[in-house]
Amino acid sequence: MEPQSRRSVIGLVFAAIAMFGFAFALVPLYDVFCDITGINGKTATTPTAASDRVDRTRTVTVEFVAYINPDVKWQFTPQVTQVNVHPGETKIINYQAKNLNPQPSIGQAVPSVTPGIAAQYFNKIECFCFNHQPLAAGQEAELPLVFYVDPDLPRDIEVLTLAYTLYDVSATAQPLTQSNEQDNEVKNVELL
């Protein structure tokens, strides 16, 4: 092989390695970028306390959307598509879910808010997204969401959209069975 061809091959191999490394690091870098700029649309993954103040001088429209991952055989829809709230006011809405599989399955809803900057002002007191949702074949469930929009939401944001994407986590979820509950009770007693 000629020296010029050898240098070209070596350069291409290093370029391929660099591209693979960049692609591998892209997701963590994107998460850091979104956390710094606040544009990721991710909401909190734990419950929050109710607001102690309500701003009755303004109203914010909250829209609700549901998406279903293509491999999930469920129906999943919000019972209302939008509500008007005063920032700080607690609201309750429900999503409806139905397992269309011929066997039990476990769903997990992942929320996001747009505009992304508003996600830090959307607070969930209770949410079905905090837990896995096991449903028997053909079973339906009403899934509650209790939330409020923080009164510190910037005044130029008048509309928020809360979108849930539903995933089937049956293969990876550990459903709580009676034997698991007994094991947990034994572990808790041993810790005392």
KANOR-V247951 format. One record per residue. N is the residue number from 1. RES is the residue in three letters. D_CENTER is the distance of its C-alpha to the mean C-alpha in Angstrom with 1 decimal. Layout:
n=N res=RES d_center=D_CENTER
n=N res=RES d_center=D_CENTER
This chain:
n=1 res=MET d_center=54.0
n=2 res=GLU d_center=54.9
n=3 res=PRO d_center=53.7
n=4 res=GLN d_center=51.9
n=5 res=SER d_center=50.0
n=6 res=ARG d_center=49.1
n=7 res=ARG d_center=47.7
n=8 res=SER d_center=45.7
n=9 res=VAL d_center=44.2
n=10 res=ILE d_center=43.4
n=11 res=GLY d_center=41.7
n=12 res=LEU d_center=39.7
n=13 res=VAL d_center=38.6
n=14 res=PHE d_center=37.5
n=15 res=ALA d_center=35.7
n=16 res=ALA d_center=33.8
n=17 res=ILE d_center=32.9
n=18 res=ALA d_center=31.8
n=19 res=MET d_center=29.6
n=20 res=PHE d_center=28.0
n=21 res=GLY d_center=27.5
n=22 res=PHE d_center=25.9
n=23 res=ALA d_center=23.5
n=24 res=PHE d_center=22.6
n=25 res=ALA d_center=22.0
n=26 res=LEU d_center=20.2
n=27 res=VAL d_center=16.6
n=28 res=PRO d_center=17.3
n=29 res=LEU d_center=19.4
n=30 res=TYR d_center=16.7
n=31 res=ASP d_center=14.3
n=32 res=VAL d_center=17.4
n=33 res=PHE d_center=18.3
n=34 res=CYS d_center=15.1
n=35 res=ASP d_center=15.2
n=36 res=ILE d_center=18.9
n=37 res=THR d_center=18.7
n=38 res=GLY d_center=15.6
n=39 res=ILE d_center=14.6
n=40 res=ASN d_center=11.3
n=41 res=GLY d_center=9.3
n=42 res=LYS d_center=6.7
n=43 res=THR d_center=6.9
n=44 res=ALA d_center=8.5
n=45 res=THR d_center=7.6
n=46 res=THR d_center=11.0
n=47 res=PRO d_center=13.1
n=48 res=THR d_center=15.4
n=49 res=ALA d_center=19.0
n=50 res=ALA d_center=20.2
n=51 res=SER d_center=21.7
n=52 res=ASP d_center=25.4
n=53 res=ARG d_center=26.3
n=54 res=VAL d_center=25.9
n=55 res=ASP d_center=26.9
n=56 res=ARG d_center=28.9
n=57 res=THR d_center=30.3
n=58 res=ARG d_center=27.3
n=59 res=THR d_center=24.9
n=60 res=VAL d_center=21.5
n=61 res=THR d_center=20.1
n=62 res=VAL d_center=16.5
n=63 res=GLU d_center=15.7
n=64 res=PHE d_center=13.3
n=65 res=VAL d_center=12.4
n=66 res=ALA d_center=11.3
n=67 res=TYR d_center=11.4
n=68 res=ILE d_center=12.5
n=69 res=ASN d_center=12.7
n=70 res=PRO d_center=16.6
n=71 res=ASP d_center=17.3
n=72 res=VAL d_center=15.9
n=73 res=LYS d_center=18.8
n=74 res=TRP d_center=17.3
n=75 res=GLN d_center=17.6
n=76 res=PHE d_center=14.6
n=77 res=THR d_center=15.3
n=78 res=PRO d_center=15.2
n=79 res=GLN d_center=18.6
n=80 res=VAL d_center=19.0
n=81 res=THR d_center=18.0
n=82 res=GLN d_center=18.7
n=83 res=VAL d_center=20.1
n=84 res=ASN d_center=22.1
n=85 res=VAL d_center=21.7
n=86 res=HIS d_center=23.7
n=87 res=PRO d_center=21.7
n=88 res=GLY d_center=21.6
n=89 res=GLU d_center=22.2
n=90 res=THR d_center=20.1
n=91 res=LYS d_center=19.0
n=92 res=ILE d_center=18.0
n=93 res=ILE d_center=16.8
n=94 res=ASN d_center=16.1
n=95 res=TYR d_center=14.4
n=96 res=GLN d_center=16.8
n=97 res=ALA d_center=16.2
n=98 res=LYS d_center=19.0
n=99 res=ASN d_center=19.6
n=100 res=LEU d_center=22.0
n=101 res=ASN d_center=22.8
n=102 res=PRO d_center=26.2
n=103 res=GLN d_center=24.8
n=104 res=PRO d_center=22.1
n=105 res=SER d_center=18.6
n=106 res=ILE d_center=15.4
n=107 res=GLY d_center=12.1
n=108 res=GLN d_center=8.5
n=109 res=ALA d_center=5.9
n=110 res=VAL d_center=2.4
n=111 res=PRO d_center=3.0
n=112 res=SER d_center=5.6
n=113 res=VAL d_center=9.2
n=114 res=THR d_center=12.5
n=115 res=PRO d_center=14.8
n=116 res=GLY d_center=12.8
n=117 res=ILE d_center=15.4
n=118 res=ALA d_center=14.5
n=119 res=ALA d_center=11.1
n=120 res=GLN d_center=13.2
n=121 res=TYR d_center=15.1
n=122 res=PHE d_center=12.5
n=123 res=ASN d_center=12.8
n=124 res=LYS d_center=11.6
n=125 res=ILE d_center=14.7
n=126 res=GLU d_center=13.6
n=127 res=CYS d_center=10.5
n=128 res=PHE d_center=10.3
n=129 res=CYS d_center=6.7
n=130 res=PHE d_center=8.7
n=131 res=ASN d_center=10.8
n=132 res=HIS d_center=11.8
n=133 res=GLN d_center=13.5
n=134 res=PRO d_center=16.9
n=135 res=LEU d_center=19.1
n=136 res=ALA d_center=22.7
n=137 res=ALA d_center=24.2
n=138 res=GLY d_center=24.4
n=139 res=GLN d_center=22.7
n=140 res=GLU d_center=21.0
n=141 res=ALA d_center=18.8
n=142 res=GLU d_center=18.0
n=143 res=LEU d_center=14.6
n=144 res=PRO d_center=14.9
n=145 res=LEU d_center=12.9
n=146 res=VAL d_center=15.1
n=147 res=PHE d_center=14.5
n=148 res=TYR d_center=16.7
n=149 res=VAL d_center=16.9
n=150 res=ASP d_center=18.7
n=151 res=PRO d_center=22.3
n=152 res=ASP d_center=22.3
n=153 res=LEU d_center=20.2
n=154 res=PRO d_center=22.6
n=155 res=ARG d_center=25.0
n=156 res=ASP d_center=24.7
n=157 res=ILE d_center=21.1
n=158 res=GLU d_center=21.9
n=159 res=VAL d_center=19.1
n=160 res=LEU d_center=15.3
n=161 res=THR d_center=13.1
n=162 res=LEU d_center=9.8
n=163 res=ALA d_center=8.4
n=164 res=TYR d_center=6.4
n=165 res=THR d_center=7.1
n=166 res=LEU d_center=8.8
n=167 res=TYR d_center=10.1
n=168 res=ASP d_center=13.3
n=169 res=VAL d_center=13.4
n=170 res=SER d_center=17.0
n=171 res=ALA d_center=18.6
n=172 res=THR d_center=16.8
n=173 res=ALA d_center=16.0
n=174 res=GLN d_center=18.9
n=175 res=PRO d_center=19.5
n=176 res=LEU d_center=21.5
n=177 res=THR d_center=25.1
n=178 res=GLN d_center=28.2
n=179 res=SER d_center=29.5
n=180 res=ASN d_center=26.3
n=181 res=GLU d_center=26.7
n=182 res=GLN d_center=30.4
n=183 res=ASP d_center=29.6
n=184 res=ASN d_center=27.3
n=185 res=GLU d_center=30.0
n=186 res=VAL d_center=32.6
n=187 res=LYS d_center=30.6
n=188 res=ASN d_center=30.1
n=189 res=VAL d_center=33.9
n=190 res=GLU d_center=34.8
n=191 res=LEU d_center=32.9
n=192 res=LEU d_center=34.9
